[in-house]
Amino acid sequence: MATAPRKTTAEPINARELIAGLDKRHFLEELSRLGASFASDPGNPGSYACTGCVRCSNCMFCQQCEGCYGCTHCLSCELCNNCTHCHDCKSLNACAYCVQSEHCANSAYVYFSRNLSDCTYCFGCVGITKKDFCILNQQFSRQDYFELTNRLKRELGVK
């Protein structure tokens, strides 16, 4: 049974020797230590003017976000990448001006929607691609869309 020091050194040769000598118990202890260290470090590397964010990187002007990358002006988002001006969203990629939506990509002005791709101006939609001006997956004229969504936003108390 090999015994390893609690903390590995920064030198790669020494670290490799220590790792090579680890038994199951010491490996699992070190893995647990690394996990706890990561979980307790709420750092936001490369981010600027982010407040209340946890583990976000290369973000700017975000608030209360967690695990985001390359986002700007987002609020209460989680696991989003390269998004801007999104609120209360989760797992978005390259989206803009989305509200309470999740698992969307390359979409903009999306509200209460899930699993959209390449969509704009969608409200309460699920699983559609390359659509515009849709409410509950039904397409509307631009004018009808804005009239209906303005009323729905008032009803739902959304800005």
Backbone as JSON, one array per atom type, in Angstrom:
{
  "sequence": "MATAPRKTTAEPINARELIAGLDKRHFLEELSRLGASFASDPGNPGSYACTGCVRCSNCMFCQQCEGCYGCTHCLSCELCNNCTHCHDCKSLNACAYCVQSEHCANSAYVYFSRNLSDCTYCFGCVGITKKDFCILNQQFSRQDYFELTNRLKRELGVK",
  "N": [[0.83, -1.18, 0.0], [0.71, 2.06, -0.99], [1.61, 5.22, 0.3], [0.57, 8.52, 0.02], [1.41, 11.97, -0.03], [-0.8, 14.52, 1.22], [-1.09, 16.76, -0.42], [-0.27, 17.42, -3.75], [2.75, 18.32, -5.5], [3.7, 21.22, -7.46], [5.45, 20.63, -9.44], [5.66, 18.83, -12.42], [7.04, 16.33, -12.76], [7.41, 15.32, -10.14], [4.71, 15.24, -9.35], [3.67, 13.36, -11.14], [5.05, 11.08, -10.32], [4.03, 10.8, -7.74], [1.3, 10.39, -8.31], [1.44, 8.05, -9.79], [2.04, 6.27, -7.78], [-0.25, 6.03, -6.26], [-2.76, 4.36, -4.37], [-6.05, 2.84, -4.42], [-7.64, 4.0, -2.31], [-6.21, 6.38, -1.65], [-6.23, 7.65, -4.12], [-9.0, 8.14, -4.46], [-9.42, 9.82, -2.26], [-7.85, 12.05, -2.99], [-9.15, 12.8, -5.35], [-11.64, 13.49, -4.28], [-10.84, 15.68, -2.7], [-9.98, 17.45, -4.69], [-12.43, 17.88, -6.01], [-13.95, 19.08, -3.96], [-12.45, 21.38, -3.58], [-12.78, 22.67, -6.04], [-15.56, 23.09, -6.04], [-15.79, 24.86, -3.93], [-14.61, 27.15, -4.8], [-15.63, 30.02, -6.0], [-14.72, 31.48, -8.15], [-14.42, 33.72, -10.96], [-12.95, 33.6, -13.6], [-11.37, 35.79, -15.91], [-13.57, 37.41, -16.16], [-15.53, 40.47, -16.09], [-16.79, 43.03, -14.12], [-18.9, 41.51, -13.01], [-21.46, 40.55, -10.82], [-22.24, 38.67, -7.98], [-21.94, 36.29, -9.32], [-21.05, 32.86, -10.04], [-18.47, 30.7, -10.76], [-18.26, 31.58, -13.47], [-16.87, 32.39, -16.63], [-14.99, 34.67, -18.56], [-17.04, 36.54, -18.84], [-19.14, 39.51, -18.93], [-20.55, 42.18, -17.12], [-22.63, 40.7, -15.91], [-25.11, 39.29, -13.68], [-25.72, 37.36, -10.81], [-25.3, 34.84, -12.05], [-24.46, 31.44, -12.99], [-21.88, 29.27, -13.81], [-21.51, 30.15, -16.46], [-20.26, 31.09, -19.75], [-18.55, 33.5, -21.56], [-20.65, 35.39, -21.67], [-22.73, 38.36, -21.75], [-24.26, 40.98, -19.94], [-26.23, 39.37, -18.71], [-28.73, 37.93, -16.54], [-29.27, 36.02, -13.72], [-28.75, 33.51, -14.97], [-27.86, 30.17, -16.01], [-25.32, 27.97, -16.87], [-24.96, 28.94, -19.49], [-23.72, 29.89, -22.75], [-21.93, 32.3, -24.54], [-23.99, 34.25, -24.67], [-26.26, 37.07, -24.62], [-27.9, 39.6, -22.76], [-29.85, 37.93, -21.52], [-32.32, 36.48, -19.34], [-32.95, 34.62, -16.43], [-32.41, 32.05, -17.57], [-31.4, 28.8, -18.84], [-28.79, 26.75, -19.92], [-28.33, 27.84, -22.54], [-27.11, 28.61, -25.85], [-25.33, 30.89, -27.65], [-27.4, 32.88, -27.73], [-29.77, 35.64, -27.56], [-31.42, 38.15, -25.69], [-33.31, 36.52, -24.31], [-35.82, 35.03, -22.21], [-36.54, 33.19, -19.35], [-36.02, 30.65, -20.57], [-34.78, 27.54, -21.93], [-32.18, 25.31, -23.03], [-31.75, 26.24, -25.69], [-30.52, 27.33, -28.91], [-28.68, 29.65, -30.86], [-30.71, 31.62, -31.01], [-33.11, 34.32, -30.63], [-34.88, 36.82, -28.73], [-36.69, 35.19, -27.29], [-39.15, 33.75, -25.29], [-40.09, 31.89, -22.43], [-39.5, 29.33, -23.52], [-38.33, 26.15, -24.88], [-35.72, 24.07, -26.08], [-35.18, 25.2, -28.67], [-33.94, 26.1, -31.91], [-32.15, 28.33, -33.89], [-34.2, 30.32, -33.97], [-36.38, 33.21, -33.84], [-38.19, 35.62, -31.98], [-40.11, 34.0, -30.41], [-42.58, 32.59, -28.32], [-43.3, 30.75, -25.62], [-42.69, 28.31, -26.87], [-41.75, 25.0, -28.01], [-39.24, 22.86, -29.02], [-38.83, 23.65, -31.77], [-37.43, 24.66, -34.97], [-35.71, 27.1, -36.84], [-37.79, 29.08, -37.0], [-39.97, 31.93, -36.88], [-41.74, 34.45, -35.08], [-43.62, 32.94, -33.45], [-46.1, 31.52, -31.32], [-46.68, 29.28, -28.81], [-45.85, 27.27, -30.58], [-47.22, 27.93, -32.91], [-47.32, 29.76, -35.87], [-47.44, 33.27, -36.44], [-48.47, 36.39, -37.95], [-46.22, 39.17, -38.04], [-47.31, 41.51, -36.85], [-49.6, 40.49, -35.48], [-48.3, 38.75, -33.75], [-46.84, 40.5, -32.01], [-48.96, 41.97, -30.86], [-50.39, 39.93, -29.5], [-48.38, 38.83, -27.79], [-47.67, 41.04, -26.24], [-49.99, 41.38, -24.73], [-50.04, 38.88, -23.42], [-47.65, 39.05, -21.97], [-48.28, 41.09, -20.17], [-50.33, 39.8, -18.75], [-48.86, 37.71, -17.62], [-47.08, 39.1, -16.1], [-44.57, 39.92, -17.04], [-41.75, 41.69, -18.23]],
  "CA": [[0.0, 0.0, 0.0], [1.51, 3.27, -1.07], [1.04, 6.4, 0.96], [0.87, 9.74, -0.73], [1.14, 13.19, 0.73], [-2.12, 15.1, 1.02], [-1.08, 17.75, -1.48], [0.76, 17.17, -4.74], [3.55, 19.5, -5.78], [3.44, 21.83, -8.74], [6.37, 20.11, -10.45], [5.02, 17.71, -13.1], [7.72, 15.05, -12.55], [7.04, 14.86, -8.81], [3.28, 14.94, -9.34], [3.49, 12.1, -11.87], [5.54, 10.0, -9.46], [3.05, 10.63, -6.66], [0.07, 9.83, -8.86], [1.73, 6.67, -10.18], [2.09, 5.45, -6.58], [-1.5, 6.08, -5.5], [-3.66, 3.21, -4.33], [-7.45, 3.22, -4.6], [-8.1, 4.9, -1.25], [-5.57, 7.7, -1.78], [-6.74, 8.26, -5.35], [-10.35, 8.65, -4.19], [-9.27, 10.97, -1.36], [-7.35, 13.19, -3.77], [-10.24, 13.2, -6.23], [-12.62, 14.17, -3.43], [-10.26, 16.96, -2.33], [-10.04, 18.32, -5.88], [-13.83, 18.25, -6.23], [-14.35, 20.04, -2.93], [-11.73, 22.62, -3.86], [-13.43, 23.31, -7.17], [-16.9, 23.5, -5.63], [-15.74, 25.96, -2.98], [-14.0, 28.32, -5.43], [-16.62, 30.64, -6.87], [-14.01, 32.41, -9.01], [-14.95, 34.06, -12.27], [-11.75, 34.01, -14.35], [-11.54, 36.54, -17.15], [-14.83, 38.15, -16.17], [-15.43, 41.88, -15.72], [-17.98, 43.69, -13.56], [-19.97, 40.55, -12.74], [-21.77, 40.55, -9.39], [-22.99, 37.52, -7.51], [-21.77, 35.16, -10.24], [-20.27, 31.75, -9.53], [-17.82, 29.89, -11.79], [-18.46, 32.1, -14.82], [-15.6, 32.85, -17.17], [-15.01, 35.58, -19.71], [-18.35, 37.21, -18.9], [-19.12, 40.92, -18.58], [-21.77, 42.85, -16.67], [-23.66, 39.71, -15.57], [-25.49, 39.27, -12.27], [-26.32, 36.15, -10.24], [-25.22, 33.73, -13.0], [-23.63, 30.33, -12.54], [-21.31, 28.38, -14.81], [-21.67, 30.69, -17.81], [-19.03, 31.42, -20.46], [-18.62, 34.48, -22.64], [-21.95, 36.07, -21.7], [-22.75, 39.77, -21.36], [-25.52, 41.57, -19.48], [-27.22, 38.33, -18.37], [-29.2, 37.97, -15.16], [-29.77, 34.75, -13.17], [-28.66, 32.44, -15.96], [-27.05, 29.04, -15.59], [-24.72, 27.13, -17.91], [-25.15, 29.55, -20.81], [-22.49, 30.21, -23.46], [-21.96, 33.32, -25.57], [-25.33, 34.85, -24.7], [-26.33, 38.45, -24.19], [-29.18, 40.14, -22.3], [-30.8, 36.86, -21.2], [-32.77, 36.5, -17.94], [-33.52, 33.39, -15.88], [-32.31, 31.01, -18.59], [-30.51, 27.69, -18.53], [-28.21, 25.97, -21.02], [-28.48, 28.48, -23.85], [-25.88, 28.8, -26.59], [-25.39, 31.95, -28.66], [-28.75, 33.45, -27.74], [-29.85, 37.03, -27.13], [-32.71, 38.67, -25.24], [-34.21, 35.4, -23.98], [-36.35, 35.08, -20.86], [-37.05, 31.93, -18.81], [-35.94, 29.63, -21.61], [-33.68, 26.61, -21.7], [-31.71, 24.41, -24.1], [-31.94, 26.87, -26.99], [-29.28, 27.7, -29.58], [-28.74, 30.62, -31.96], [-32.07, 32.17, -31.03], [-33.21, 35.64, -30.02], [-36.2, 37.31, -28.35], [-37.43, 33.97, -26.99], [-39.73, 33.76, -23.94], [-40.73, 30.68, -21.91], [-39.37, 28.31, -24.55], [-37.33, 25.1, -24.67], [-35.22, 23.26, -27.2], [-35.31, 25.89, -29.95], [-32.69, 26.32, -32.64], [-32.24, 29.3, -34.98], [-35.53, 30.93, -33.93], [-36.5, 34.55, -33.3], [-39.53, 36.03, -31.58], [-40.94, 32.85, -30.07], [-43.16, 32.75, -26.99], [-43.89, 29.5, -25.16], [-42.52, 27.28, -27.9], [-40.94, 23.85, -27.63], [-38.72, 21.95, -30.04], [-38.93, 24.09, -33.17], [-36.19, 25.1, -35.6], [-35.8, 28.08, -37.93], [-39.12, 29.68, -37.04], [-40.08, 33.3, -36.39], [-43.07, 34.94, -34.7], [-44.45, 31.81, -33.05], [-46.62, 31.41, -29.96], [-47.08, 27.89, -28.6], [-45.47, 26.58, -31.82], [-48.05, 28.37, -34.02], [-46.74, 30.95, -36.47], [-48.34, 34.41, -36.6], [-47.88, 37.54, -38.63], [-45.43, 40.0, -37.13], [-48.21, 42.39, -36.1], [-50.39, 39.68, -34.55], [-47.39, 38.24, -32.72], [-46.56, 41.53, -30.99], [-50.2, 42.27, -30.13], [-50.69, 38.83, -28.59], [-47.36, 38.68, -26.75], [-47.76, 42.17, -25.31], [-51.08, 41.06, -23.81], [-49.61, 37.75, -22.6], [-46.62, 39.53, -21.03], [-48.99, 41.79, -19.09], [-51.03, 38.76, -17.97], [-47.85, 36.94, -16.89], [-46.26, 40.01, -15.3], [-43.22, 39.9, -17.6], [-41.4, 42.9, -18.99]],
  "C": [[0.88, 1.24, 0.0], [0.81, 4.39, -0.32], [1.49, 7.62, 0.21], [0.62, 10.93, 0.16], [-0.22, 13.76, 0.33], [-2.16, 16.04, -0.18], [0.04, 17.44, -2.46], [1.51, 18.46, -5.01], [3.24, 20.01, -7.17], [4.35, 21.28, -9.83], [5.78, 18.86, -11.09], [5.7, 16.36, -12.85], [7.36, 14.49, -11.19], [5.57, 14.46, -8.74], [3.01, 13.61, -10.04], [3.94, 10.92, -11.03], [4.54, 9.74, -8.33], [1.77, 9.96, -7.15], [0.28, 8.36, -9.23], [1.72, 5.74, -8.96], [0.81, 5.41, -5.77], [-2.23, 4.73, -5.51], [-5.1, 3.74, -4.43], [-7.91, 4.25, -3.58], [-7.51, 6.29, -1.41], [-6.0, 8.41, -3.06], [-8.11, 8.89, -5.1], [-10.32, 9.83, -3.24], [-8.83, 12.21, -2.12], [-8.42, 13.71, -4.73], [-11.31, 13.97, -5.46], [-12.13, 15.56, -3.03], [-10.32, 17.94, -3.5], [-11.47, 18.79, -6.14], [-14.31, 19.27, -5.23], [-13.69, 21.39, -3.15], [-12.39, 23.39, -4.99], [-14.79, 23.86, -6.76], [-16.87, 24.71, -4.7], [-15.13, 27.22, -3.58], [-14.98, 28.94, -6.4], [-15.99, 31.61, -7.87], [-14.66, 32.58, -10.37], [-13.8, 34.53, -13.16], [-12.08, 34.72, -15.66], [-12.8, 37.36, -17.22], [-14.62, 39.57, -15.68], [-16.79, 42.38, -15.26], [-19.17, 42.74, -13.43], [-20.2, 40.53, -11.23], [-22.62, 39.34, -9.04], [-22.88, 36.31, -8.41], [-20.85, 34.1, -9.63], [-19.76, 30.92, -10.72], [-18.19, 30.31, -13.22], [-17.1, 32.54, -15.35], [-15.82, 33.65, -18.44], [-16.38, 36.23, -19.92], [-18.2, 38.68, -18.52], [-20.51, 41.39, -18.19], [-22.93, 41.89, -16.37], [-23.94, 39.77, -14.07], [-26.14, 37.93, -11.93], [-26.32, 34.97, -11.22], [-24.31, 32.64, -12.45], [-23.19, 29.48, -13.73], [-21.47, 28.85, -16.24], [-20.31, 31.01, -18.43], [-19.32, 32.43, -21.56], [-19.94, 35.22, -22.75], [-21.8, 37.53, -21.3], [-24.17, 40.17, -20.96], [-26.61, 40.53, -19.2], [-27.55, 38.39, -16.89], [-29.79, 36.6, -14.78], [-29.81, 33.62, -14.2], [-27.72, 31.35, -15.45], [-26.6, 28.24, -16.81], [-24.98, 27.65, -19.32], [-23.8, 29.91, -21.42], [-22.75, 31.26, -24.53], [-23.36, 33.92, -25.77], [-25.25, 36.3, -24.26], [-27.76, 38.83, -23.83], [-30.24, 39.06, -22.06], [-31.11, 36.89, -19.71], [-33.37, 35.15, -17.57], [-33.52, 32.24, -16.88], [-31.31, 29.94, -18.18], [-30.08, 26.99, -19.82], [-28.53, 26.55, -22.4], [-27.12, 28.58, -24.52], [-26.1, 29.83, -27.69], [-26.8, 32.52, -28.83], [-28.73, 34.89, -27.23], [-31.29, 37.38, -26.75], [-33.74, 37.55, -24.99], [-34.62, 35.49, -22.52], [-36.94, 33.72, -20.5], [-37.13, 30.83, -19.87], [-34.76, 28.72, -21.33], [-33.42, 25.73, -22.92], [-32.0, 24.96, -25.49], [-30.59, 27.27, -27.58], [-29.55, 28.68, -30.71], [-30.12, 31.24, -32.11], [-32.1, 33.51, -30.31], [-34.68, 36.01, -29.77], [-37.16, 36.13, -28.11], [-37.88, 34.03, -25.53], [-40.33, 32.4, -23.63], [-40.64, 29.51, -22.9], [-38.27, 27.32, -24.23], [-36.97, 24.43, -25.98], [-35.48, 23.91, -28.56], [-33.94, 26.02, -30.6], [-32.97, 27.28, -33.8], [-33.63, 29.93, -35.08], [-35.44, 32.38, -33.42], [-37.98, 34.83, -33.02], [-40.46, 34.82, -31.4], [-41.37, 32.96, -28.61], [-43.85, 31.44, -26.61], [-43.79, 28.38, -26.18], [-41.6, 26.17, -27.41], [-40.54, 23.08, -28.88], [-38.86, 22.37, -31.48], [-37.59, 24.63, -33.66], [-36.5, 26.06, -36.74], [-37.21, 28.65, -38.11], [-39.07, 31.08, -36.45], [-41.54, 33.6, -36.07], [-44.04, 33.8, -34.36], [-44.88, 31.94, -31.59], [-47.17, 30.0, -29.82], [-46.96, 27.08, -29.89], [-46.35, 26.93, -33.02], [-47.51, 29.68, -34.56], [-47.82, 32.01, -36.7], [-47.67, 35.46, -37.47], [-47.13, 38.36, -37.59], [-46.35, 40.85, -36.25], [-49.03, 41.61, -35.08], [-49.52, 39.16, -33.41], [-47.18, 39.28, -31.63], [-47.81, 41.92, -30.22], [-50.49, 41.19, -29.09], [-49.66, 38.71, -27.46], [-47.35, 39.85, -25.78], [-48.86, 41.92, -24.29], [-50.66, 39.92, -22.88], [-48.56, 38.18, -21.57], [-47.26, 40.27, -19.86], [-49.67, 40.78, -18.17], [-50.04, 38.0, -17.08], [-46.95, 37.79, -16.01], [-44.8, 40.03, -15.74], [-42.97, 41.17, -18.37], [-40.9, 42.57, -20.36]]
}
